[in-house]
Amino acid sequence: MKSLRPIFLFSFAFVLCGFISCNKHYKAQQTRYIDYRVSAQDSSETTTVFNKTIEPYRNKLEQEMNEIIGVASFEMVKASPEGGLGNWIADMTQVQGQKYYNKPVDFGLCNQGGIRLPSFPKGAITVGKIFELLPFDNFLTIVLLDKNQVIQLFDYMAQKGGWPVSKGVKYFIVNNKATEITINGKPLEDKTYAVAMNDYVASGGDGCDFIANAPKWESSVLIRDAMIDFTKTYTSKNEQIAFKSEGRVTIVLH
């Protein structure tokens, strides 16, 4: 199969300006947009000029995206109620969240909709592949929830068929309700829990409006950048990425 070359979209806006006052205030009277789609295969003179202009940037981008930052021991799959791919992301949110927050984080989670690949292949992990996995510009966020809010959150995850949760968390789904929730081997307590997640969910996205107004701390780190950093820590220790289902979430059938 031939590799596809990027198609670059150039939009030029031609603005006809009206009356220019003495303070040089410009007021647009009309805006017209024209799209020029340019590919590396085009041979027109204009395309050749564009390609020469963007080539250094394209080469730099390709080099960055092709950087190998780790190795996956086996294929990791996105699955409900639990899969290796989700466990990898959920663990990352907890570990990296604690690193950036510089305070204890009780657990991390990830909404299934935030995982944009059905599986992650065995072998070299590139920066570009992480972008495919987590393409959205979501920031790693810590949300502070009381016991009742945590129960409500787990019940909601159960209704959705199970969302990935970080290592040390375990719950069962019975009739779309979360039961026997334990965090680090302990049942829920009357305390405030620090929960790591993406800012989309933290602000009420994906149906989580019930935590939208909870106290939160938002990092300046994108989820995918946190994942890149997390993966590199394994590589620095000569370890491979190897996440699989391990009974964190279990659906009980009657």
ROPA-800703 format. One record per residue (C-alpha): residue number from 1; residue in three letters; x, z, y. Coordinates in steps of 0.2 Angstrom, whole numbers. Layout:
N
+-----+---------+-------+-------+-------+
: num : residuo :    px :    pz :    py :
+-----+---------+-------+-------+-------+
: NUM :     ALA :     X :     Z :     Y :
...
+-----+---------+-------+-------+-------+
//
This chain:
254
+-----+---------+-------+-------+-------+
: num : residuo :    px :    pz :    py :
+-----+---------+-------+-------+-------+
:   1 :     MET :     0 :     0 :     0 :
:   2 :     LYS :     7 :    -5 :    17 :
:   3 :     SER :     9 :    10 :    29 :
:   4 :     LEU :    -2 :     9 :    44 :
:   5 :     ARG :     6 :     9 :    61 :
:   6 :     PRO :    -1 :    19 :    75 :
:   7 :     ILE :   -13 :    11 :    87 :
:   8 :     PHE :   -11 :    16 :   105 :
:   9 :     LEU :   -26 :    16 :   117 :
:  10 :     PHE :   -22 :    13 :   135 :
:  11 :     SER :   -36 :    16 :   148 :
:  12 :     PHE :   -34 :     9 :   165 :
:  13 :     ALA :   -46 :    15 :   179 :
:  14 :     PHE :   -47 :     4 :   194 :
:  15 :     VAL :   -54 :    13 :   208 :
:  16 :     LEU :   -61 :     5 :   224 :
:  17 :     CYS :   -59 :    18 :   238 :
:  18 :     GLY :   -71 :    18 :   253 :
:  19 :     PHE :   -69 :    25 :   270 :
:  20 :     ILE :   -52 :    34 :   273 :
:  21 :     SER :   -54 :    48 :   286 :
:  22 :     CYS :   -40 :    54 :   297 :
:  23 :     ASN :   -36 :    68 :   285 :
:  24 :     LYS :   -34 :    55 :   271 :
:  25 :     HIS :   -48 :    61 :   260 :
:  26 :     TYR :   -52 :    48 :   247 :
:  27 :     LYS :   -69 :    45 :   240 :
:  28 :     ALA :   -71 :    34 :   225 :
:  29 :     GLN :   -85 :    22 :   226 :
:  30 :     GLN :   -83 :    14 :   209 :
:  31 :     THR :   -73 :    16 :   193 :
:  32 :     ARG :   -71 :     3 :   180 :
:  33 :     TYR :   -63 :     7 :   163 :
:  34 :     ILE :   -54 :    -6 :   152 :
:  35 :     ASP :   -47 :    -2 :   135 :
:  36 :     TYR :   -32 :   -11 :   129 :
:  37 :     ARG :   -29 :    -8 :   111 :
:  38 :     VAL :   -11 :   -11 :   106 :
:  39 :     SER :    -3 :   -11 :    88 :
:  40 :     ALA :    15 :   -14 :    83 :
:  41 :     GLN :     9 :   -31 :    74 :
:  42 :     ASP :     3 :   -39 :    90 :
:  43 :     SER :    15 :   -52 :    98 :
:  44 :     SER :     8 :   -54 :   115 :
:  45 :     GLU :    20 :   -52 :   130 :
:  46 :     THR :    10 :   -37 :   136 :
:  47 :     THR :    10 :   -29 :   119 :
:  48 :     THR :    29 :   -31 :   117 :
:  49 :     VAL :    32 :   -22 :   134 :
:  50 :     PHE :    20 :    -8 :   129 :
:  51 :     ASN :    29 :    -6 :   112 :
:  52 :     LYS :    46 :    -6 :   120 :
:  53 :     THR :    40 :     8 :   132 :
:  54 :     ILE :    32 :    19 :   119 :
:  55 :     GLU :    45 :    16 :   105 :
:  56 :     PRO :    56 :    31 :   110 :
:  57 :     TYR :    41 :    43 :   111 :
:  58 :     ARG :    34 :    36 :    94 :
:  59 :     ASN :    50 :    38 :    85 :
:  60 :     LYS :    52 :    55 :    92 :
:  61 :     LEU :    35 :    60 :    86 :
:  62 :     GLU :    37 :    52 :    69 :
:  63 :     GLN :    54 :    62 :    67 :
:  64 :     GLU :    45 :    78 :    72 :
:  65 :     MET :    30 :    75 :    60 :
:  66 :     ASN :    41 :    71 :    46 :
:  67 :     GLU :    52 :    87 :    47 :
:  68 :     ILE :    52 :    96 :    30 :
:  69 :     ILE :    48 :   115 :    33 :
:  70 :     GLY :    45 :   120 :    15 :
:  71 :     VAL :    40 :   116 :    -3 :
:  72 :     ALA :    24 :   119 :   -12 :
:  73 :     SER :    26 :   124 :   -30 :
:  74 :     PHE :    10 :   116 :   -36 :
:  75 :     GLU :    -6 :   108 :   -28 :
:  76 :     MET :   -16 :   120 :   -19 :
:  77 :     VAL :   -35 :   117 :   -18 :
:  78 :     LYS :   -49 :   121 :    -6 :
:  79 :     ALA :   -63 :   129 :   -16 :
:  80 :     SER :   -77 :   141 :   -14 :
:  81 :     PRO :   -78 :   156 :   -16 :
:  82 :     GLU :   -59 :   156 :   -17 :
:  83 :     GLY :   -45 :   144 :   -18 :
:  84 :     GLY :   -26 :   144 :   -16 :
:  85 :     LEU :   -27 :   133 :     0 :
:  86 :     GLY :   -38 :   146 :     8 :
:  87 :     ASN :   -28 :   161 :     2 :
:  88 :     TRP :   -13 :   153 :    10 :
:  89 :     ILE :   -21 :   151 :    27 :
:  90 :     ALA :   -30 :   168 :    26 :
:  91 :     ASP :   -13 :   177 :    21 :
:  92 :     MET :    -5 :   168 :    36 :
:  93 :     THR :   -18 :   174 :    48 :
:  94 :     GLN :   -15 :   192 :    43 :
:  95 :     VAL :     4 :   192 :    42 :
:  96 :     GLN :     6 :   181 :    58 :
:  97 :     GLY :    -8 :   190 :    67 :
:  98 :     GLN :     1 :   207 :    64 :
:  99 :     LYS :    18 :   199 :    70 :
: 100 :     TYR :    11 :   193 :    87 :
: 101 :     TYR :    -1 :   208 :    90 :
: 102 :     ASN :    13 :   220 :    86 :
: 103 :     LYS :     0 :   232 :    79 :
: 104 :     PRO :    -7 :   234 :    61 :
: 105 :     VAL :   -20 :   221 :    56 :
: 106 :     ASP :   -31 :   226 :    42 :
: 107 :     PHE :   -35 :   209 :    35 :
: 108 :     GLY :   -36 :   190 :    40 :
: 109 :     LEU :   -49 :   177 :    36 :
: 110 :     CYS :   -52 :   159 :    38 :
: 111 :     ASN :   -69 :   149 :    39 :
: 112 :     GLN :   -70 :   135 :    26 :
: 113 :     GLY :   -74 :   123 :    39 :
: 114 :     GLY :   -57 :   126 :    47 :
: 115 :     ILE :   -48 :   119 :    32 :
: 116 :     ARG :   -48 :   100 :    34 :
: 117 :     LEU :   -39 :    95 :    18 :
: 118 :     PRO :   -48 :    96 :     1 :
: 119 :     SER :   -31 :   100 :    -7 :
: 120 :     PHE :   -12 :   101 :    -2 :
: 121 :     PRO :     0 :    92 :   -13 :
: 122 :     LYS :    14 :    99 :   -23 :
: 123 :     GLY :    31 :    95 :   -16 :
: 124 :     ALA :    39 :    94 :     2 :
: 125 :     ILE :    28 :   102 :    16 :
: 126 :     THR :    30 :    93 :    32 :
: 127 :     VAL :    25 :    97 :    50 :
: 128 :     GLY :    13 :    82 :    50 :
: 129 :     LYS :     4 :    88 :    34 :
: 130 :     ILE :     1 :   105 :    43 :
: 131 :     PHE :    -7 :    95 :    57 :
: 132 :     GLU :   -18 :    87 :    44 :
: 133 :     LEU :   -23 :   104 :    37 :
: 134 :     LEU :   -26 :   113 :    53 :
: 135 :     PRO :   -29 :    99 :    67 :
: 136 :     PHE :   -39 :   109 :    79 :
: 137 :     ASP :   -31 :   118 :    94 :
: 138 :     ASN :   -37 :   135 :    89 :
: 139 :     PHE :   -28 :   151 :    94 :
: 140 :     LEU :   -24 :   165 :    82 :
: 141 :     THR :   -35 :   180 :    88 :
: 142 :     ILE :   -37 :   198 :    83 :
: 143 :     VAL :   -55 :   205 :    83 :
: 144 :     LEU :   -59 :   223 :    83 :
: 145 :     LEU :   -74 :   227 :    73 :
: 146 :     ASP :   -83 :   243 :    67 :
: 147 :     LYS :   -88 :   247 :    49 :
: 148 :     ASN :  -106 :   240 :    52 :
: 149 :     GLN :   -99 :   224 :    60 :
: 150 :     VAL :   -87 :   221 :    45 :
: 151 :     ILE :  -101 :   223 :    33 :
: 152 :     GLN :  -111 :   210 :    43 :
: 153 :     LEU :   -96 :   199 :    43 :
: 154 :     PHE :   -94 :   200 :    24 :
: 155 :     ASP :  -112 :   197 :    21 :
: 156 :     TYR :  -112 :   182 :    32 :
: 157 :     MET :   -96 :   175 :    22 :
: 158 :     ALA :  -106 :   179 :     6 :
: 159 :     GLN :  -121 :   169 :    12 :
: 160 :     LYS :  -109 :   154 :    16 :
: 161 :     GLY :  -103 :   155 :    -2 :
: 162 :     GLY :   -87 :   164 :     1 :
: 163 :     TRP :   -74 :   162 :    14 :
: 164 :     PRO :   -55 :   165 :    11 :
: 165 :     VAL :   -49 :   182 :    14 :
: 166 :     SER :   -31 :   189 :    15 :
: 167 :     LYS :   -22 :   198 :     0 :
: 168 :     GLY :   -28 :   216 :    -2 :
: 169 :     VAL :   -46 :   212 :     1 :
: 170 :     LYS :   -59 :   210 :   -12 :
: 171 :     TYR :   -77 :   208 :   -13 :
: 172 :     PHE :   -91 :   202 :   -24 :
: 173 :     ILE :  -106 :   191 :   -20 :
: 174 :     VAL :  -122 :   196 :   -28 :
: 175 :     ASN :  -138 :   187 :   -22 :
: 176 :     ASN :  -129 :   180 :    -7 :
: 177 :     LYS :  -124 :   198 :    -2 :
: 178 :     ALA :  -107 :   206 :    -1 :
: 179 :     THR :  -104 :   221 :   -12 :
: 180 :     GLU :   -90 :   232 :   -17 :
: 181 :     ILE :   -80 :   227 :    -2 :
: 182 :     THR :   -62 :   235 :    -3 :
: 183 :     ILE :   -48 :   233 :     9 :
: 184 :     ASN :   -31 :   238 :     2 :
: 185 :     GLY :   -39 :   246 :   -12 :
: 186 :     LYS :   -50 :   257 :    -2 :
: 187 :     PRO :   -69 :   256 :     2 :
: 188 :     LEU :   -74 :   253 :    20 :
: 189 :     GLU :   -72 :   268 :    31 :
: 190 :     ASP :   -80 :   273 :    48 :
: 191 :     LYS :   -66 :   266 :    59 :
: 192 :     THR :   -61 :   251 :    69 :
: 193 :     TYR :   -54 :   236 :    59 :
: 194 :     ALA :   -42 :   224 :    67 :
: 195 :     VAL :   -46 :   207 :    59 :
: 196 :     ALA :   -36 :   191 :    62 :
: 197 :     MET :   -45 :   174 :    63 :
: 198 :     ASN :   -45 :   159 :    73 :
: 199 :     ASP :   -53 :   160 :    91 :
: 200 :     TYR :   -67 :   148 :    86 :
: 201 :     VAL :   -74 :   160 :    74 :
: 202 :     ALA :   -69 :   175 :    85 :
: 203 :     SER :   -80 :   168 :   100 :
: 204 :     GLY :   -95 :   166 :    88 :
: 205 :     GLY :   -92 :   149 :    81 :
: 206 :     ASP :   -98 :   143 :    64 :
: 207 :     GLY :  -113 :   155 :    65 :
: 208 :     CYS :  -103 :   171 :    69 :
: 209 :     ASP :  -111 :   174 :    85 :
: 210 :     PHE :  -114 :   193 :    80 :
: 211 :     ILE :   -95 :   196 :    84 :
: 212 :     ALA :   -94 :   185 :    99 :
: 213 :     ASN :   -94 :   200 :   111 :
: 214 :     ALA :   -83 :   212 :   101 :
: 215 :     PRO :   -66 :   217 :   109 :
: 216 :     LYS :   -53 :   205 :   105 :
: 217 :     TRP :   -35 :   200 :   108 :
: 218 :     GLU :   -30 :   182 :   109 :
: 219 :     SER :   -13 :   176 :   106 :
: 220 :     SER :    -5 :   161 :   114 :
: 221 :     VAL :     0 :   154 :    97 :
: 222 :     LEU :   -10 :   140 :    89 :
: 223 :     ILE :   -16 :   143 :    71 :
: 224 :     ARG :    -6 :   128 :    65 :
: 225 :     ASP :    10 :   133 :    74 :
: 226 :     ALA :     8 :   150 :    66 :
: 227 :     MET :     7 :   142 :    49 :
: 228 :     ILE :    22 :   132 :    52 :
: 229 :     ASP :    32 :   148 :    57 :
: 230 :     PHE :    24 :   157 :    42 :
: 231 :     THR :    30 :   143 :    30 :
: 232 :     LYS :    47 :   143 :    37 :
: 233 :     THR :    49 :   161 :    33 :
: 234 :     TYR :    47 :   157 :    15 :
: 235 :     THR :    60 :   143 :    16 :
: 236 :     SER :    73 :   155 :    25 :
: 237 :     LYS :    71 :   166 :     9 :
: 238 :     ASN :    73 :   151 :    -3 :
: 239 :     GLU :    55 :   154 :    -8 :
: 240 :     GLN :    42 :   141 :   -12 :
: 241 :     ILE :    24 :   141 :    -6 :
: 242 :     ALA :    13 :   146 :   -21 :
: 243 :     PHE :    -5 :   152 :   -18 :
: 244 :     LYS :   -19 :   152 :   -31 :
: 245 :     SER :   -35 :   160 :   -34 :
: 246 :     GLU :   -33 :   178 :   -39 :
: 247 :     GLY :   -50 :   186 :   -39 :
: 248 :     ARG :   -51 :   191 :   -21 :
: 249 :     VAL :   -69 :   184 :   -20 :
: 250 :     THR :   -81 :   183 :   -35 :
: 251 :     ILE :   -98 :   177 :   -37 :
: 252 :     VAL :  -108 :   188 :   -49 :
: 253 :     LEU :  -122 :   178 :   -58 :
: 254 :     HIS :  -137 :   186 :   -66 :
+-----+---------+-------+-------+-------+
//
